[in-house]
Amino acid sequence: MKWRSVFVLLLVLLAAVQGVNAQSSAGDIAYGLSVNGTLTNDVLFQLWRFEAHAGDNLRVGMQASGGLAPLIGILDSGGDLVAASPDGAVDAGVTVTYTIPADGVYTLVATRVGRDQGTTTGSYVLSLALVNPPAPGSNAREVTFRCGTAEIASALKIVLDSSLVVEGVNYRINVYGLDGFQTTVHITSDLEITNYCRRGNDHTGGDYIVLPGETPVIIDEALQANTFELDIEQPEVLGDVNIVIGSEDAAAGRYLAVITGLSIDAPGEQDFVQFEVGPLAAQADVLVYAVAVDAANSRLDPYVRLYPNDTGCDDAGRRGCEDVPSIAGAGLRLADEFSLMGDRFDAGVRLRRDDLERQLVEIGSFSGNTSGEYALVIIGTLPPRT
């Protein structure tokens, strides 16, 4: 088999060249994670090892940059090549899918088109995703997902489609777990190589959060383990961005999520944001607010509607929105001095309970007369498993 002989040759080359690759043995990767590497004329390939189980349906992506033409191989526990991607163009992305036949340790080979006969060099990002479908008979989407070796119970999926992107503006995502919720967030997008998940953050210490009607909480060192913060730069290159919020080992509790970088650019414009609630979290309330950002160019008076049947909400807690708590005085103040606090003019809706289908929230301005920046503020609960 031509591919097999090529990879055997590459393995011999790697063993023969001293000091060529700083990675003297295979590095480690796991489902839900990405790794970075660089290939040169001395480093023709790099190996990444992972543990897999029979029946795992996996997808591997390799996004190249700096002039590299990417190529991926998958080796089984015995070192045999069992799957490979097509040849990639320079600075392109390639993917390969494979179903694991037996438990074991498998290896990803990140290389270049032509292998030892190739001429391209550059950097890459390699991602490994588990794409197993839900259990038969279940209509729940993303009941659980893996982040590294941990199993995460999905509480909420948020889809920011490409129409929401504001040119030159980053998305910023902050999530805070409370009452035992072990925050883990998984980010994917239309750009297949996007595959990021993480639990815990070292930069949220000192952040100040307030839930409606509750005592403020200041994030200390212990609470940082259940927080998440990420800036998504140049979201316009990603297409639709999927944000899944979950709790490790289905640990019960509440969460507060804040997403900035959104805007009603002109009076009369509407944004649509998609939500999918996990089956356990769907037994409890999920509140979604649009909060005007205190920016020099923002005069937005938000209006929110749960599409298509809800009559909509102008001011949460009053004027026909009495079933949604007011967000006045609630929000967050980050240690870097960014502040987002709601007031009586901000709007919110309650997602439908026990609804596992996609729910669409429309966001605009009251009477279509104002415009400006806003943030999504989401408050949800993951009940205990019974």
C-alpha positions as CSV (number, residue, x, y, z in Angstrom):
1,M,0.0,0.0,0.0
2,K,1.6,3.2,-1.1
3,W,0.4,5.3,1.8
4,R,1.7,2.7,4.3
5,S,5.1,2.7,2.8
6,V,5.4,6.4,2.7
7,F,4.6,6.7,6.4
8,V,7.0,4.0,7.3
9,L,9.7,5.9,5.4
10,L,8.8,9.0,7.2
11,L,9.0,7.3,10.6
12,V,12.5,6.0,9.6
13,L,13.5,9.5,8.6
14,L,12.3,10.9,11.9
15,A,14.2,8.4,13.9
16,A,17.4,9.0,11.9
17,V,17.5,12.8,12.1
18,Q,18.8,13.9,15.5
19,G,17.5,17.2,16.9
20,V,15.2,17.8,13.9
21,N,12.0,17.8,15.8
22,A,11.6,19.2,19.3
23,Q,8.8,16.7,19.8
24,S,11.0,13.6,20.5
25,S,7.9,11.4,21.0
26,A,4.2,11.7,20.1
27,G,2.4,14.6,21.7
28,D,-1.1,14.1,23.2
29,I,-4.4,15.3,21.9
30,A,-8.0,14.5,23.0
31,Y,-11.5,15.0,21.7
32,G,-12.6,18.6,21.7
33,L,-9.0,19.9,21.7
34,S,-6.7,21.6,19.1
35,V,-2.9,21.6,18.9
36,N,-0.5,23.8,17.0
37,G,2.6,22.7,15.0
38,T,5.1,23.8,12.4
39,L,6.5,21.7,9.6
40,T,9.8,22.5,7.9
41,N,12.1,20.8,5.4
42,D,13.7,19.1,8.5
43,V,10.4,18.4,10.3
44,L,8.4,16.6,7.7
45,F,5.6,15.5,10.0
46,Q,4.5,15.4,13.6
47,L,2.6,12.8,15.6
48,W,-0.3,13.3,18.0
49,R,-1.6,10.4,20.1
50,F,-5.1,10.0,21.5
51,E,-7.2,7.4,23.3
52,A,-10.3,6.2,21.5
53,H,-13.1,3.7,22.1
54,A,-14.9,1.3,19.7
55,G,-17.7,3.1,17.9
56,D,-16.2,6.6,18.2
57,N,-17.0,8.6,15.1
58,L,-14.3,11.1,14.9
59,R,-13.4,14.1,12.6
60,V,-9.9,15.4,12.3
61,G,-9.2,18.9,10.8
62,M,-6.0,20.5,9.8
63,Q,-5.8,24.2,8.9
64,A,-2.6,25.3,7.3
65,S,-0.9,28.7,7.1
66,G,2.4,30.2,6.1
67,G,2.6,28.3,2.8
68,L,1.9,24.8,4.0
69,A,-0.1,22.3,1.9
70,P,-1.7,20.0,4.6
71,L,-2.2,16.3,4.8
72,I,-3.5,14.1,7.6
73,G,-3.1,10.4,8.4
74,I,-4.6,8.2,11.1
75,L,-2.6,5.3,12.5
76,D,-4.1,2.5,14.5
77,S,-2.6,1.0,17.7
78,G,-0.3,-1.2,15.6
79,G,1.0,1.7,13.5
80,D,-0.9,0.9,10.3
81,L,-2.4,3.7,8.3
82,V,-6.2,3.3,8.5
83,A,-7.4,6.7,7.1
84,A,-6.1,9.8,5.3
85,S,-7.3,13.1,4.1
86,P,-7.2,14.3,0.5
87,D,-4.2,16.5,-0.4
88,G,-4.8,20.0,0.6
89,A,-4.0,23.2,-1.2
90,V,-1.5,25.8,0.2
91,D,-2.9,27.5,3.3
92,A,-6.1,25.4,3.1
93,G,-7.9,23.1,5.5
94,V,-8.4,19.4,5.1
95,T,-10.5,16.9,7.1
96,V,-10.7,13.2,7.5
97,T,-13.4,11.2,9.3
98,Y,-13.1,7.7,10.8
99,T,-15.0,5.2,12.9
100,I,-12.9,3.5,15.6
101,P,-13.2,-0.3,15.4
102,A,-11.6,-1.2,18.7
103,D,-10.5,0.4,21.9
104,G,-6.9,1.6,21.9
105,V,-4.4,4.4,21.4
106,Y,-4.4,5.9,17.9
107,T,-2.1,8.4,16.3
108,L,-2.7,11.4,14.1
109,V,0.1,12.3,11.6
110,A,0.2,15.9,10.5
111,T,2.3,16.2,7.4
112,R,2.5,18.0,4.0
113,V,1.4,17.1,0.5
114,G,4.2,15.0,-1.0
115,R,5.6,14.1,2.4
116,D,9.4,13.7,1.9
117,Q,9.0,14.7,-1.8
118,G,7.0,17.8,-0.9
119,T,8.3,21.4,-0.9
120,T,5.8,23.3,1.3
121,T,6.5,24.5,4.8
122,G,4.4,26.4,7.4
123,S,2.3,26.1,10.5
124,Y,-1.0,24.3,11.2
125,V,-3.7,23.9,13.7
126,L,-4.9,20.3,14.2
127,S,-8.3,19.6,15.8
128,L,-9.9,16.3,16.9
129,A,-13.7,16.1,17.4
130,L,-16.0,13.3,18.5
131,V,-19.1,13.5,16.2
132,N,-21.2,10.6,17.6
133,P,-24.9,11.1,17.0
134,P,-27.4,11.2,19.9
135,A,-28.6,7.8,21.2
136,P,-31.3,6.2,19.1
137,G,-34.8,7.4,19.9
138,S,-33.6,10.7,21.4
139,N,-34.5,14.0,19.9
140,A,-32.1,15.9,22.2
141,R,-29.2,17.6,20.5
142,E,-25.8,17.6,22.1
143,V,-26.9,15.9,25.3
144,T,-23.3,15.6,26.3
145,F,-19.9,16.4,24.8
146,R,-16.3,15.8,25.6
147,C,-13.7,18.3,26.6
148,G,-10.4,16.5,26.8
149,T,-11.3,13.4,28.9
150,A,-14.2,15.0,30.7
151,E,-17.8,14.4,29.9
152,I,-19.9,17.6,29.9
153,A,-23.7,17.9,30.1
154,S,-24.9,20.4,27.6
155,A,-27.0,23.2,29.2
156,L,-27.4,25.6,26.2
157,K,-26.3,26.0,22.6
158,I,-26.2,29.5,21.2
159,V,-25.8,30.0,17.4
160,L,-24.5,33.4,16.3
161,D,-25.0,33.3,12.5
162,S,-22.8,35.3,10.2
163,S,-25.4,38.0,9.7
164,L,-24.7,39.2,13.3
165,V,-21.1,40.1,12.7
166,V,-20.2,43.8,13.1
167,E,-17.3,44.7,10.9
168,G,-14.1,45.2,12.9
169,V,-15.7,44.1,16.2
170,N,-14.8,41.0,18.2
171,Y,-17.2,38.7,20.0
172,R,-16.4,38.5,23.7
173,I,-17.9,35.6,25.7
174,N,-17.9,35.4,29.5
175,V,-19.6,32.6,31.5
176,Y,-19.8,32.3,35.2
177,G,-20.8,29.1,37.0
178,L,-22.7,29.4,40.4
179,D,-23.9,27.1,43.0
180,G,-21.8,24.2,41.8
181,F,-22.1,24.6,38.0
182,Q,-18.8,23.5,36.6
183,T,-18.6,25.8,33.5
184,T,-17.2,24.3,30.3
185,V,-17.7,25.9,27.0
186,H,-17.2,24.4,23.5
187,I,-16.8,26.7,20.4
188,T,-17.2,25.5,16.8
189,S,-18.0,27.3,13.6
190,D,-18.6,26.9,9.9
191,L,-14.8,26.9,9.5
192,E,-14.3,23.2,10.3
193,I,-11.0,23.7,12.0
194,T,-12.7,25.8,14.8
195,N,-12.8,23.5,17.7
196,Y,-12.1,25.0,21.1
197,C,-13.2,24.0,24.6
198,R,-12.1,24.9,28.0
199,R,-13.0,24.8,31.7
200,G,-11.7,27.4,34.1
201,N,-10.0,30.8,33.5
202,D,-7.1,32.5,35.1
203,H,-8.2,36.1,34.2
204,T,-11.6,36.4,35.8
205,G,-10.4,37.0,39.4
206,G,-12.0,40.3,40.7
207,D,-14.9,40.2,38.2
208,Y,-18.1,41.4,39.8
209,I,-21.4,39.8,38.8
210,V,-25.0,40.4,39.9
211,L,-28.0,38.3,39.1
212,P,-31.5,40.0,39.2
213,G,-32.6,40.6,42.8
214,E,-29.5,38.9,44.3
215,T,-26.4,39.9,46.3
216,P,-23.3,40.7,44.1
217,V,-20.7,38.0,43.7
218,I,-17.0,38.8,43.4
219,I,-15.0,36.1,41.6
220,D,-12.2,34.8,43.8
221,E,-9.5,32.3,43.1
222,A,-11.7,29.3,43.9
223,L,-14.6,30.5,41.7
224,Q,-12.3,31.1,38.7
225,A,-12.3,27.3,38.1
226,N,-16.0,27.6,37.1
227,T,-15.6,30.6,34.7
228,F,-14.9,31.1,31.0
229,E,-13.7,34.1,29.0
230,L,-12.8,34.3,25.3
231,D,-12.4,37.0,22.7
232,I,-13.2,35.8,19.2
233,E,-11.2,37.9,16.8
234,Q,-12.4,38.4,13.2
235,P,-15.6,36.5,13.5
236,E,-16.4,37.4,9.9
237,V,-14.1,34.6,8.8
238,L,-15.8,31.9,10.8
239,G,-19.4,32.0,9.4
240,D,-21.9,30.8,12.0
241,V,-20.4,30.5,15.5
242,N,-21.8,27.8,17.8
243,I,-21.3,28.2,21.6
244,V,-22.2,25.3,23.8
245,I,-22.3,25.9,27.6
246,G,-22.2,22.8,29.8
247,S,-21.3,21.5,33.2
248,E,-18.7,18.8,33.8
249,D,-20.2,15.6,35.1
250,A,-23.6,17.2,34.9
251,A,-22.9,19.1,38.1
252,A,-26.0,21.0,39.0
253,G,-26.1,24.8,39.5
254,R,-26.7,28.1,37.7
255,Y,-24.8,30.1,35.1
256,L,-24.6,33.6,33.8
257,A,-23.4,34.2,30.3
258,V,-22.6,37.5,28.6
259,I,-21.9,37.9,24.9
260,T,-20.8,41.3,23.5
261,G,-19.9,42.5,20.0
262,L,-23.5,42.7,18.8
263,S,-25.4,45.7,17.4
264,I,-28.6,47.0,15.9
265,D,-26.9,49.1,13.3
266,A,-29.9,51.0,12.0
267,P,-33.4,51.7,13.4
268,G,-35.9,49.1,12.2
269,E,-33.2,46.4,11.9
270,Q,-33.7,43.0,13.6
271,D,-31.2,40.4,14.7
272,F,-32.1,36.7,15.2
273,V,-30.2,34.5,17.7
274,Q,-30.8,30.7,17.9
275,F,-30.9,28.7,21.1
276,E,-31.1,25.0,21.8
277,V,-31.6,24.0,25.5
278,G,-30.2,20.7,26.7
279,P,-32.7,18.1,27.9
280,L,-31.8,18.4,31.6
281,A,-31.6,22.2,31.5
282,A,-34.9,22.4,29.6
283,Q,-36.7,21.4,32.9
284,A,-35.8,24.8,34.3
285,D,-35.9,28.5,33.2
286,V,-33.6,30.0,30.7
287,L,-33.8,33.8,30.6
288,V,-32.4,35.8,27.6
289,Y,-31.9,39.5,27.9
290,A,-30.8,42.2,25.4
291,V,-28.9,44.8,27.3
292,A,-27.9,48.1,25.7
293,V,-24.2,48.8,25.9
294,D,-23.2,52.1,27.4
295,A,-21.2,53.3,24.3
296,A,-20.9,56.7,22.8
297,N,-22.9,55.8,19.7
298,S,-25.6,53.7,21.4
299,R,-29.1,54.9,22.0
300,L,-30.7,51.5,21.8
301,D,-33.9,50.8,23.6
302,P,-34.0,47.0,23.2
303,Y,-37.0,44.9,22.2
304,V,-37.0,41.1,22.4
305,R,-39.4,38.5,21.0
306,L,-39.4,34.7,21.2
307,Y,-40.2,33.9,17.6
308,P,-42.8,33.4,16.2
309,N,-45.7,33.4,18.8
310,D,-44.5,35.6,21.6
311,T,-45.9,39.1,21.6
312,G,-42.5,40.5,22.6
313,C,-41.0,42.4,25.5
314,D,-39.8,46.0,25.7
315,D,-39.0,46.5,29.4
316,A,-38.4,43.3,31.4
317,G,-40.4,43.1,34.6
318,R,-43.1,45.5,33.4
319,R,-45.3,46.6,30.5
320,G,-46.5,43.1,29.6
321,C,-43.2,41.5,30.5
322,E,-44.0,40.8,34.2
323,D,-43.1,37.1,33.9
324,V,-39.5,38.0,33.2
325,P,-37.5,39.5,36.1
326,S,-36.2,43.0,35.5
327,I,-32.5,43.1,34.9
328,A,-32.1,46.6,36.3
329,G,-28.9,46.7,38.4
330,A,-27.8,43.2,37.3
331,G,-25.0,42.3,35.0
332,L,-21.2,42.3,35.4
333,R,-18.2,44.5,35.9
334,L,-14.9,43.0,34.8
335,A,-11.6,43.5,36.5
336,D,-10.4,45.3,33.3
337,E,-13.0,48.0,34.0
338,F,-15.5,46.9,31.3
339,S,-19.0,47.2,32.8
340,L,-22.4,46.0,31.6
341,M,-25.3,46.7,34.0
342,G,-28.9,46.4,33.0
343,D,-31.5,49.1,33.5
344,R,-35.3,49.2,33.5
345,F,-35.4,49.8,29.7
346,D,-33.6,46.5,28.8
347,A,-35.7,43.6,27.5
348,G,-35.8,39.9,28.1
349,V,-37.7,36.7,27.3
350,R,-38.1,33.3,28.9
351,L,-37.3,30.3,26.6
352,R,-39.9,27.6,26.4
353,R,-39.5,24.8,29.0
354,D,-39.2,21.2,27.9
355,D,-38.6,22.3,24.3
356,L,-35.6,20.6,22.8
357,E,-36.1,22.2,19.3
358,R,-34.3,25.3,18.2
359,Q,-35.8,28.5,19.6
360,L,-35.4,31.7,17.8
361,V,-35.1,35.1,19.6
362,E,-35.7,38.3,17.7
363,I,-33.9,41.4,18.9
364,G,-34.5,44.9,17.7
365,S,-35.4,48.3,19.1
366,F,-38.7,49.4,20.6
367,S,-40.9,51.0,17.9
368,G,-37.9,50.6,15.5
369,N,-36.7,54.1,16.4
370,T,-33.3,53.5,18.0
371,S,-30.0,51.7,17.3
372,G,-26.8,50.9,18.9
373,E,-24.7,48.2,20.6
374,Y,-26.1,45.5,22.8
375,A,-25.0,42.4,24.7
376,L,-26.8,39.1,25.3
377,V,-27.2,38.2,28.9
378,I,-28.3,34.7,29.6
379,I,-29.2,33.1,32.9
380,G,-29.9,29.4,33.2
381,T,-30.0,26.4,35.5
382,L,-28.9,22.8,35.2
383,P,-31.1,20.8,37.7
384,P,-29.7,17.7,39.4
385,R,-30.0,14.4,37.6
386,T,-32.7,12.2,39.1
